[in-house]
Amino acid sequence: MNVVPLNRETLQERVYRQVCDLILDGEIAPGQLVTIQAMADAFGVSHMPVREALKRLASANALTVVSGRSIGIPQLSRERLMDLYAVRIEVESLAGSWAAKRISPEELKTLQVECRELKKSGATDDSKAYLRANRAFHFSIYRAARSESLLSIIENLWLQIGPYLNLLRGSGNYTVANKHHQMMVDCLRARNENGVRDAVRADIEAAY
């Protein structure tokens, strides 16, 4: 078979991306402990690539080692929360305004589908489905900004704040957020840069 061997670096990167996806989708909630063994078993790999992934994520303040064999989400102080808020509101609104100039018709169609999925999961109070859809929706916009540098910064911010979006369940935020999401789609379709920027800022403010 014409198969490229999976070298160590490739395996480590794949495990890293899978752990990132778990964090970004809110699959690891604040206060939840996950063992290295459980993660290695789930991915079907040895401990080594899991430990390497966790080391990278710990240096990015996305995870913390609770004990020698367990990891969890770092506690979020008020000071760190406000620092993340201040940076996100500037960086993500900038990405939104850039997307208004560069988004394609196909991407707009995808966004509207994702927006409907957000409304559906919000109505049923399915928090895990909502968090997955929320991440997909926002990153569709941020990718449309066509800046890998900006996208990398935003992903790092979401790795730190994403798990805490679990705490919004039952707060009424899903309904408010979905109004902002539809506003983003409408403004992107109209190429309204200031409108998208304001909608992104309002969405972040409401969550905080």
Order of alpha helices (4+ residues) and beta strands (2+ residues): alpha-beta-alpha-alpha-beta-beta-alpha-alpha-alpha-alpha-alpha-alpha
